[in-house]
Amino acid sequence: MKGIVYLIICPPFWLKTPPIGLEYIKRYVEKKNKDVEVKILDLNMLFYKLFHPDKKRWLKLDKAWEKNLFSLTEEKFPHVLENILKKIKEAELVGFSLFLRNYDFTFRLIQKIKEKYPEKKIVIGGPQVFFMKLHKEEFNKEFYWIVGEGEEAFNYILNNDCQKIIEYKEVKNLDEIPFLEFDDFKMQSYSILPLYSSRGCSHNCSFCTERLLTKKIRQHSPSYLVEQIKLLKEKYKIDTFSFQDSLININIEWLENFCKLILKNNLKIKWEAQIRVDKRIKKDLASLIKKAGCFNIFIGLESASNKVLEKINKGFRKEDALRFFNILKEAGLHFEVSLILGFEDEEEEDFKETVDFILKNKKIIPKIAQINPYIDYFRKPLYVSPTGKKRVEHLVNILKKEKIPFTKSFINNLFYEN
């Protein structure tokens, strides 16, 4: 009989795209094991549809609500939970993708699985496992844990009697992973598909933990990515894609070749990505990016004080940022910037510099995408700057008064207010 493996994403989780990490693991493991079938359970979208909440309610950080969500599920949809438990009875291995917000639901479901199937092997990966390691939390020896990306580690656990914690087993050549197909997802629920062009980050901003999630930078080839896009576009008639990379501009030659291939293949797609302020991107390349279908770019500005930018190791000055923004604007590229206020070395004058920069250049910067206080992720409990909170409130009031566009749901969206 063919072996069965289940991969599960629990609620609450992002609704914009299906979770790409589980799809990568599925495709990799099935390639490496011809006698294994991997099935993904998208419980996040399942219960979102069943509960019919307001989308803002589902996406808002609320610890009390998240802690209660599994109990609500048991109360309202016990038959659905029972069906999930019946499905995974046949599984050799059950894997979970752990994030900050689905932590409580995930472990409540794991508890139910272990009560019903005490010998079932459970694997837990995802960003929150990294934070558990960072904060020196003890890992329950009853489970297998993956720190870092999941493909090789999950496959290793499946095929070996190994240690319970696997760290940073990374796929060397990303093009060896079969194309993603998302067969296990209800794709009518999604209008945008996720992509990765790379793993890792080429920079070392001091406040950011994303740089620690992987050890080595790797990229898909432009040709691999274009063929991946062709497959998904044809299969689902979806032409909008969202890159989940830390940065789309790690390698400028790669970015240029990718954009040229999109145009050569007449793909006619729309895509968005994260990018850093980059002196290497001139008007011609910015215009090429626009022509290749980029409809939005997210840029981590964080501050417009050169003193603060240097302290947090952003690798550019505010003059560089303004020059870059002007190039994007001239090319017709829409972009949004994020801000972090209340860094430990940020004084009132530094904050004023940031405010003045935004006001002075409000006709150049199309939108403020995100504003948060400084959060020290290396501390437990997380340190959220009280000064930063006040400055966020102050800046938001200024943006409202000046009628400067900003994304309301991305204000103070990285920490629990309760």
Secondary structure, DSSP 8 states (H G I E B T S, - for coil): --EEEEEEE-SS---SS--HHHHHHHHHHHHH-TTEEEEEEEHHHHHHHHH---HHHHHS--HHHHHHHHHHHHHH-HHHHHHHHHHGGG-SEEEEE--STTHHHHHHHHHHHHHH-TT-EEEEESHHHHHHHHTT----TTSEEEES-SHHHHHHHHHS---SEEE----S-GGGS-----TTS-GGG-SSEEE-SEES-S---TT-SGGGS-SS-EE--HHHHHHHHHHHHHHH---EEEE-SS-S-S-HHHHHHHHHHHHHTT---EEEEEE---TT--HHHHHHHHHTTEEEEEEEEE-S-HHHHHHTT-S--HHHHHHHHHHHHHTT--EEEEEEE--TT--HHHHHHHHHHHHHTTTT--EEEEEEE-EETTSSS-EE-HHHHHHHHHHHHHHHHHT--B-GGGBS-SS---
